[in-house]
Amino acid sequence: MDFELLCPCCNARLKIDPELKAVIDHEAPKTPRTFQSVDDALGAMKTQDVEREKKFAASIEAEKSKKDVLNRKFDELFEKTKGDTSRPIRDIDLD
């Protein structure tokens, strides 16, 4: 005596045999189409291409200025520590 139920996670239809304690059949739920036509899908892909190119160009610009940003941060931290002549506290000094 098999029985069917719906999976609470994916809404798939499962056919279970209680004697074997196993799933006998699995039917995946039908997913609706994302696009109505091939032209709609092609338009969405072109839009994604444009967005990807914009993000890539922005990452290239960020990478170009990365060296200047790191040099400035280093200079600021170097000036900050330049006046401090005290020795750093070591772990062994805390005992």
BALORO-360484 format. One line per field, with one value per atom (N, C-alpha, C, O): atom name; residue number from 1; residue in three letters; z, x, y. Coordinates in Angstrom, 2 decimals. Example, Ala and Ser with C-alpha at 12.3 -4.5 7.8 and 13.67 -1.06 7.14 Angstrom:
# BALORO-360484
atom	(N; CA; C; O; N; CA; C; O) .
n	(1; 1; 1; 1; 2; 2; 2; 2) .
res	(ALA; ALA; ALA; ALA; SER; SER; SER; SER) .
zz	(7.80; 7.80; 7.80; 8.46; 7.08; 7.14; 7.87; 8.04) .
xx	(13.19; 12.30; 13.20; 14.24; 12.85; 13.67; 12.90; 13.41) .
yy	(-5.69; -4.50; -3.30; -3.32; -2.25; -1.06; 0.03; 1.14) .
END
This chain:
# BALORO-360484
atom	(N; CA; C; O; N; CA; C; O; N; CA; C; O; N; CA; C; O; N; CA; C; O; N; CA; C; O; N; CA; C; O; N; CA; C; O; N; CA; C; O; N; CA; C; O; N; CA; C; O; N; CA; C; O; N; CA; C; O; N; CA; C; O; N; CA; C; O; N; CA; C; O; N; CA; C; O; N; CA; C; O; N; CA; C; O; N; CA; C; O; N; CA; C; O; N; CA; C; O; N; CA; C; O; N; CA; C; O; N; CA; C; O; N; CA; C; O; N; CA; C; O; N; CA; C; O; N; CA; C; O; N; CA; C; O; N; CA; C; O; N; CA; C; O; N; CA; C; O; N; CA; C; O; N; CA; C; O; N; CA; C; O; N; CA; C; O; N; CA; C; O; N; CA; C; O; N; CA; C; O; N; CA; C; O; N; CA; C; O; N; CA; C; O; N; CA; C; O; N; CA; C; O; N; CA; C; O; N; CA; C; O; N; CA; C; O; N; CA; C; O; N; CA; C; O; N; CA; C; O; N; CA; C; O; N; CA; C; O; N; CA; C; O; N; CA; C; O; N; CA; C; O; N; CA; C; O; N; CA; C; O; N; CA; C; O; N; CA; C; O; N; CA; C; O; N; CA; C; O; N; CA; C; O; N; CA; C; O; N; CA; C; O; N; CA; C; O; N; CA; C; O; N; CA; C; O; N; CA; C; O; N; CA; C; O; N; CA; C; O; N; CA; C; O; N; CA; C; O; N; CA; C; O; N; CA; C; O; N; CA; C; O; N; CA; C; O; N; CA; C; O; N; CA; C; O; N; CA; C; O; N; CA; C; O; N; CA; C; O; N; CA; C; O; N; CA; C; O; N; CA; C; O; N; CA; C; O; N; CA; C; O; N; CA; C; O; N; CA; C; O; N; CA; C; O; N; CA; C; O; N; CA; C; O; N; CA; C; O; N; CA; C; O; N; CA; C; O) .
n	(1; 1; 1; 1; 2; 2; 2; 2; 3; 3; 3; 3; 4; 4; 4; 4; 5; 5; 5; 5; 6; 6; 6; 6; 7; 7; 7; 7; 8; 8; 8; 8; 9; 9; 9; 9; 10; 10; 10; 10; 11; 11; 11; 11; 12; 12; 12; 12; 13; 13; 13; 13; 14; 14; 14; 14; 15; 15; 15; 15; 16; 16; 16; 16; 17; 17; 17; 17; 18; 18; 18; 18; 19; 19; 19; 19; 20; 20; 20; 20; 21; 21; 21; 21; 22; 22; 22; 22; 23; 23; 23; 23; 24; 24; 24; 24; 25; 25; 25; 25; 26; 26; 26; 26; 27; 27; 27; 27; 28; 28; 28; 28; 29; 29; 29; 29; 30; 30; 30; 30; 31; 31; 31; 31; 32; 32; 32; 32; 33; 33; 33; 33; 34; 34; 34; 34; 35; 35; 35; 35; 36; 36; 36; 36; 37; 37; 37; 37; 38; 38; 38; 38; 39; 39; 39; 39; 40; 40; 40; 40; 41; 41; 41; 41; 42; 42; 42; 42; 43; 43; 43; 43; 44; 44; 44; 44; 45; 45; 45; 45; 46; 46; 46; 46; 47; 47; 47; 47; 48; 48; 48; 48; 49; 49; 49; 49; 50; 50; 50; 50; 51; 51; 51; 51; 52; 52; 52; 52; 53; 53; 53; 53; 54; 54; 54; 54; 55; 55; 55; 55; 56; 56; 56; 56; 57; 57; 57; 57; 58; 58; 58; 58; 59; 59; 59; 59; 60; 60; 60; 60; 61; 61; 61; 61; 62; 62; 62; 62; 63; 63; 63; 63; 64; 64; 64; 64; 65; 65; 65; 65; 66; 66; 66; 66; 67; 67; 67; 67; 68; 68; 68; 68; 69; 69; 69; 69; 70; 70; 70; 70; 71; 71; 71; 71; 72; 72; 72; 72; 73; 73; 73; 73; 74; 74; 74; 74; 75; 75; 75; 75; 76; 76; 76; 76; 77; 77; 77; 77; 78; 78; 78; 78; 79; 79; 79; 79; 80; 80; 80; 80; 81; 81; 81; 81; 82; 82; 82; 82; 83; 83; 83; 83; 84; 84; 84; 84; 85; 85; 85; 85; 86; 86; 86; 86; 87; 87; 87; 87; 88; 88; 88; 88; 89; 89; 89; 89; 90; 90; 90; 90; 91; 91; 91; 91; 92; 92; 92; 92; 93; 93; 93; 93; 94; 94; 94; 94; 95; 95; 95; 95) .
res	(MET; MET; MET; MET; ASP; ASP; ASP; ASP; PHE; PHE; PHE; PHE; GLU; GLU; GLU; GLU; LEU; LEU; LEU; LEU; LEU; LEU; LEU; LEU; CYS; CYS; CYS; CYS; PRO; PRO; PRO; PRO; CYS; CYS; CYS; CYS; CYS; CYS; CYS; CYS; ASN; ASN; ASN; ASN; ALA; ALA; ALA; ALA; ARG; ARG; ARG; ARG; LEU; LEU; LEU; LEU; LYS; LYS; LYS; LYS; ILE; ILE; ILE; ILE; ASP; ASP; ASP; ASP; PRO; PRO; PRO; PRO; GLU; GLU; GLU; GLU; LEU; LEU; LEU; LEU; LYS; LYS; LYS; LYS; ALA; ALA; ALA; ALA; VAL; VAL; VAL; VAL; ILE; ILE; ILE; ILE; ASP; ASP; ASP; ASP; HIS; HIS; HIS; HIS; GLU; GLU; GLU; GLU; ALA; ALA; ALA; ALA; PRO; PRO; PRO; PRO; LYS; LYS; LYS; LYS; THR; THR; THR; THR; PRO; PRO; PRO; PRO; ARG; ARG; ARG; ARG; THR; THR; THR; THR; PHE; PHE; PHE; PHE; GLN; GLN; GLN; GLN; SER; SER; SER; SER; VAL; VAL; VAL; VAL; ASP; ASP; ASP; ASP; ASP; ASP; ASP; ASP; ALA; ALA; ALA; ALA; LEU; LEU; LEU; LEU; GLY; GLY; GLY; GLY; ALA; ALA; ALA; ALA; MET; MET; MET; MET; LYS; LYS; LYS; LYS; THR; THR; THR; THR; GLN; GLN; GLN; GLN; ASP; ASP; ASP; ASP; VAL; VAL; VAL; VAL; GLU; GLU; GLU; GLU; ARG; ARG; ARG; ARG; GLU; GLU; GLU; GLU; LYS; LYS; LYS; LYS; LYS; LYS; LYS; LYS; PHE; PHE; PHE; PHE; ALA; ALA; ALA; ALA; ALA; ALA; ALA; ALA; SER; SER; SER; SER; ILE; ILE; ILE; ILE; GLU; GLU; GLU; GLU; ALA; ALA; ALA; ALA; GLU; GLU; GLU; GLU; LYS; LYS; LYS; LYS; SER; SER; SER; SER; LYS; LYS; LYS; LYS; LYS; LYS; LYS; LYS; ASP; ASP; ASP; ASP; VAL; VAL; VAL; VAL; LEU; LEU; LEU; LEU; ASN; ASN; ASN; ASN; ARG; ARG; ARG; ARG; LYS; LYS; LYS; LYS; PHE; PHE; PHE; PHE; ASP; ASP; ASP; ASP; GLU; GLU; GLU; GLU; LEU; LEU; LEU; LEU; PHE; PHE; PHE; PHE; GLU; GLU; GLU; GLU; LYS; LYS; LYS; LYS; THR; THR; THR; THR; LYS; LYS; LYS; LYS; GLY; GLY; GLY; GLY; ASP; ASP; ASP; ASP; THR; THR; THR; THR; SER; SER; SER; SER; ARG; ARG; ARG; ARG; PRO; PRO; PRO; PRO; ILE; ILE; ILE; ILE; ARG; ARG; ARG; ARG; ASP; ASP; ASP; ASP; ILE; ILE; ILE; ILE; ASP; ASP; ASP; ASP; LEU; LEU; LEU; LEU; ASP; ASP; ASP; ASP) .
zz	(0.00; 0.00; 0.00; 1.05; -1.15; -1.29; -1.01; -1.16; -0.61; -0.45; -1.00; -1.09; -1.37; -1.96; -1.02; -0.30; -1.07; -0.30; -1.01; -1.92; -0.59; -1.17; -0.25; 0.97; -0.83; -0.06; 0.41; -0.39; 1.71; 2.20; 1.72; 1.74; 1.29; 0.84; -0.62; -0.96; -1.48; -2.92; -3.61; -4.82; -2.88; -3.42; -4.46; -5.34; -4.38; -5.28; -4.75; -3.55; -5.68; -5.29; -5.07; -5.98; -3.87; -3.50; -3.32; -2.69; -3.87; -3.67; -2.76; -3.11; -1.60; -0.57; -0.32; -0.25; -0.19; 0.18; 1.66; 2.04; 2.52; 3.96; 4.36; 5.37; 3.60; 3.94; 3.70; 4.51; 2.60; 2.28; 2.96; 3.06; 3.43; 4.04; 3.08; 3.43; 1.84; 0.81; -0.14; -0.26; -0.80; -1.84; -3.12; -3.61; -3.65; -4.85; -6.10; -7.10; -6.05; -7.22; -6.78; -5.69; -7.64; -7.36; -8.60; -9.70; -8.44; -9.55; -9.18; -8.27; -9.87; -9.58; -9.91; -10.83; -9.17; -9.45; -10.77; -11.17; -11.42; -12.67; -12.34; -11.54; -12.98; -12.76; -13.90; -15.07; -13.58; -14.65; -15.47; -14.99; -16.69; -17.56; -17.07; -16.64; -17.14; -16.75; -17.86; -17.59; -19.09; -20.24; -21.13; -21.24; -21.76; -22.62; -24.01; -24.67; -24.45; -25.78; -25.79; -24.83; -26.87; -27.03; -27.13; -26.64; -27.75; -27.88; -26.51; -26.28; -25.61; -24.25; -23.53; -22.85; -23.69; -23.05; -23.63; -22.90; -24.94; -25.59; -25.11; -24.87; -24.96; -24.45; -23.03; -22.69; -22.21; -20.83; -20.80; -19.98; -21.69; -21.74; -22.17; -21.65; -23.12; -23.56; -22.44; -22.26; -21.68; -20.54; -19.51; -18.94; -19.26; -18.31; -18.82; -18.03; -20.13; -20.71; -20.46; -20.10; -20.66; -20.45; -18.98; -18.68; -18.07; -16.64; -16.25; -15.45; -16.80; -16.50; -16.98; -16.28; -18.16; -18.69; -17.81; -17.59; -17.32; -16.43; -15.14; -14.67; -14.56; -13.32; -13.55; -12.70; -14.68; -15.00; -15.16; -14.67; -15.84; -16.02; -14.67; -14.43; -13.79; -12.46; -11.66; -10.93; -11.77; -11.03; -11.58; -10.82; -12.88; -13.46; -12.93; -12.57; -12.88; -12.35; -10.88; -10.46; -10.11; -8.70; -8.55; -7.65; -9.43; -9.36; -9.75; -9.21; -10.68; -11.08; -9.94; -9.77; -9.16; -8.07; -6.77; -5.77; -6.76; -5.55; -5.04; -3.83; -5.94; -5.55; -4.84; -3.82; -5.37; -4.75; -3.37; -2.44; -3.24; -1.95; -0.91; 0.22; -1.30; -0.36; 0.03; 1.19; -0.93; -0.60; 0.37; 1.30; 0.17; 1.08; 2.47; 3.46; 2.56; 3.87; 4.57; 5.77; 3.81; 4.39; 4.91; 6.01; 4.11; 4.53; 5.80; 6.69; 5.89; 7.08; 8.31; 9.37; 8.18; 9.32; 9.68; 10.86; 8.70; 8.96; 9.74; 10.69; 9.35; 10.07; 11.49; 12.43; 11.64; 12.95; 13.90; 15.07; 13.40; 14.25; 14.34; 15.16; 13.52; 13.50; 14.83; 15.30; 15.43; 16.69; 17.89; 18.94; 17.79; 18.92; 18.97; 18.11; 20.01; 20.14; 21.21; 21.47; 21.84; 22.90; 22.27; 21.14; 23.05; 22.58; 22.69; 23.64; 21.76; 21.85; 22.98; 23.31; 23.58; 24.67; 24.06; 23.19; 24.55; 24.09; 25.04; 26.18; 24.57; 25.41; 26.62; 27.70; 26.47; 27.58; 28.67; 29.84; 28.30; 29.28; 30.17; 31.27; 29.74; 30.51; 31.64; 32.55; 31.63; 32.67; 33.97; 34.94) .
xx	(0.85; 0.00; 0.89; 1.40; 1.08; 1.89; 1.03; -0.19; 1.71; 1.00; 1.85; 3.08; 1.18; 1.86; 1.75; 0.78; 2.80; 2.78; 3.63; 4.40; 3.49; 4.27; 5.43; 5.27; 6.59; 7.77; 7.57; 7.24; 7.77; 7.56; 8.62; 8.39; 9.77; 10.84; 10.70; 10.75; 10.53; 10.54; 9.21; 9.10; 8.19; 6.86; 6.87; 6.00; 7.82; 7.85; 6.87; 6.64; 6.31; 5.38; 6.20; 6.89; 6.11; 6.86; 5.90; 4.85; 6.26; 5.49; 6.32; 7.44; 5.77; 6.52; 5.90; 4.68; 6.77; 6.36; 6.67; 7.84; 5.64; 5.89; 6.58; 7.28; 6.40; 7.05; 8.55; 9.34; 8.95; 10.37; 10.99; 12.22; 10.15; 10.59; 11.50; 12.60; 11.00; 11.79; 10.89; 9.69; 11.47; 10.77; 10.82; 11.89; 9.66; 9.55; 9.58; 10.19; 8.92; 8.83; 8.94; 8.50; 9.53; 9.72; 9.31; 9.79; 8.43; 8.01; 8.29; 7.66; 9.23; 9.62; 8.46; 7.69; 8.35; 7.28; 7.54; 8.68; 6.47; 6.61; 6.95; 6.28; 7.99; 8.40; 7.88; 7.95; 7.36; 6.86; 8.01; 9.13; 7.72; 8.73; 9.08; 8.22; 10.35; 10.80; 10.53; 10.16; 10.70; 10.49; 9.41; 9.28; 8.64; 7.56; 8.05; 7.46; 9.15; 9.64; 11.17; 11.80; 11.73; 13.18; 13.69; 14.77; 12.90; 13.30; 13.41; 14.32; 12.48; 12.55; 13.81; 14.48; 14.12; 15.32; 16.58; 17.52; 16.60; 17.75; 17.92; 19.05; 16.82; 16.89; 17.43; 18.21; 17.01; 17.50; 18.99; 19.73; 19.43; 20.86; 21.69; 22.78; 21.18; 21.91; 21.99; 23.01; 20.92; 20.92; 21.94; 22.66; 22.01; 22.99; 24.41; 25.32; 24.61; 25.94; 26.38; 27.53; 25.47; 25.80; 26.14; 27.11; 25.34; 25.60; 26.94; 27.68; 27.26; 28.52; 29.70; 30.70; 29.59; 30.66; 30.86; 31.99; 29.76; 29.87; 30.59; 31.45; 30.23; 30.87; 32.35; 33.18; 32.66; 34.05; 34.87; 35.99; 34.31; 35.01; 35.23; 36.28; 34.22; 34.37; 35.45; 36.21; 35.54; 36.57; 37.96; 38.93; 38.07; 39.37; 39.80; 40.96; 38.87; 39.19; 39.61; 40.54; 38.92; 39.27; 40.66; 41.42; 40.99; 42.30; 43.41; 44.52; 43.12; 44.12; 44.46; 45.61; 43.45; 43.69; 44.07; 44.36; 44.09; 44.38; 45.80; 46.01; 46.75; 48.14; 48.25; 48.93; 47.60; 47.65; 46.99; 47.50; 45.89; 45.19; 46.07; 46.19; 46.68; 47.54; 48.76; 49.18; 49.36; 50.50; 50.11; 50.86; 48.96; 48.51; 48.25; 48.64; 47.61; 47.37; 48.69; 48.83; 49.65; 50.95; 51.63; 52.16; 51.61; 52.24; 51.60; 52.30; 50.27; 49.57; 49.93; 50.20; 49.95; 50.30; 51.77; 52.13; 52.62; 54.04; 54.26; 55.05; 53.58; 53.69; 53.12; 53.65; 52.08; 51.46; 52.42; 52.51; 53.13; 54.04; 55.43; 56.24; 55.72; 57.04; 57.35; 58.49; 56.39; 56.60; 56.62; 57.14; 56.08; 56.01; 57.30; 57.54; 58.13; 59.41; 59.36; 60.37; 58.22; 58.12; 58.14; 57.71; 58.65; 58.71; 57.33; 56.60; 56.98; 55.69; 55.71; 56.75; 54.55; 54.43; 54.40; 53.59; 55.30; 55.34; 54.51; 54.25; 54.11; 53.33; 54.13; 53.56; 55.41; 56.24; 56.37; 56.57; 56.25; 56.31; 55.08; 55.14; 53.98; 52.74; 52.73; 51.90; 53.62; 53.63; 54.17; 54.24) .
yy	(-1.18; 0.00; 1.24; 1.65; 1.83; 3.03; 4.26; 4.24; 5.32; 6.58; 7.71; 7.61; 8.80; 9.95; 11.14; 11.31; 11.95; 13.19; 14.23; 13.90; 15.49; 16.58; 16.91; 17.02; 17.09; 17.48; 18.92; 19.79; 19.20; 20.56; 21.54; 22.75; 21.05; 21.96; 22.35; 23.54; 21.35; 21.64; 21.40; 21.60; 20.98; 20.69; 19.58; 19.54; 18.68; 17.53; 16.48; 16.37; 15.71; 14.65; 13.38; 12.92; 12.81; 11.61; 10.44; 10.59; 9.29; 8.06; 7.17; 6.81; 6.82; 6.11; 4.74; 4.59; 3.73; 2.38; 2.20; 2.19; 2.06; 1.95; 0.64; 0.61; -0.42; -1.68; -1.60; -2.09; -0.99; -0.85; 0.37; 0.48; 1.27; 2.53; 3.29; 3.72; 3.43; 4.09; 4.86; 4.58; 5.82; 6.58; 5.76; 5.42; 5.45; 4.63; 5.50; 5.12; 6.65; 7.51; 8.96; 9.33; 9.76; 11.18; 11.96; 11.68; 12.93; 13.77; 15.22; 15.76; 15.83; 17.21; 18.16; 17.89; 19.25; 20.20; 20.93; 21.13; 21.31; 22.05; 23.50; 24.15; 23.99; 25.37; 26.23; 25.83; 27.40; 28.27; 28.84; 28.98; 29.16; 29.75; 31.14; 31.91; 31.45; 32.78; 33.78; 34.93; 33.36; 34.23; 33.64; 32.42; 34.51; 34.06; 33.66; 32.81; 34.30; 33.98; 34.01; 34.46; 33.55; 33.55; 34.99; 35.31; 35.86; 37.26; 37.93; 38.72; 37.62; 38.17; 37.69; 38.46; 36.42; 35.87; 36.50; 36.79; 36.70; 37.33; 38.77; 39.21; 39.49; 40.86; 40.90; 41.79; 39.96; 39.91; 39.59; 40.13; 38.71; 38.37; 39.57; 39.79; 40.36; 41.56; 42.58; 43.23; 42.71; 43.63; 43.18; 44.01; 41.88; 41.36; 41.57; 41.83; 41.47; 41.71; 43.14; 43.39; 44.10; 45.51; 45.75; 46.45; 45.19; 45.36; 44.74; 45.31; 43.58; 42.91; 43.75; 43.85; 44.35; 45.19; 46.43; 46.85; 47.01; 48.18; 47.81; 48.55; 46.68; 46.24; 45.93; 46.24; 45.34; 45.03; 46.31; 46.40; 47.30; 48.58; 49.26; 49.85; 49.19; 49.79; 49.07; 49.72; 47.76; 47.03; 47.34; 47.36; 47.57; 47.95; 49.31; 49.50; 50.26; 51.59; 51.51; 52.20; 50.68; 50.53; 49.91; 50.28; 48.98; 48.33; 49.30; 49.24; 50.20; 51.20; 52.15; 52.54; 52.53; 53.48; 52.78; 53.44; 51.47; 50.71; 50.99; 51.10; 51.11; 51.36; 52.71; 52.81; 53.73; 55.06; 55.05; 55.68; 54.35; 54.27; 53.58; 54.04; 52.46; 51.74; 52.55; 52.53; 53.28; 54.13; 55.23; 55.53; 55.83; 56.89; 56.34; 56.96; 55.19; 54.57; 54.26; 54.49; 53.73; 53.43; 54.69; 54.70; 55.76; 57.02; 57.57; 58.03; 57.51; 58.02; 57.20; 57.76; 55.90; 55.05; 55.20; 55.13; 55.40; 55.60; 56.89; 56.92; 57.95; 59.22; 59.09; 59.70; 58.32; 58.13; 57.41; 57.76; 56.42; 55.65; 56.26; 55.83; 57.24; 57.86; 58.54; 58.48; 59.19; 59.90; 58.99; 59.38; 57.80; 56.86; 56.05; 55.21; 56.30; 55.58; 54.51; 53.86; 54.31; 53.30; 51.90; 51.69; 50.95; 49.58; 48.94; 49.22; 48.12; 47.43; 46.41; 45.84; 46.18; 45.21; 43.81; 43.51; 42.96; 41.58; 40.71; 41.10; 39.57; 38.65; 38.20; 38.01; 38.02; 37.54; 38.60; 38.27; 39.87; 40.95; 40.99; 41.55; 40.41; 40.45; 39.43; 39.54; 38.44; 37.40; 37.91; 37.16) .
END
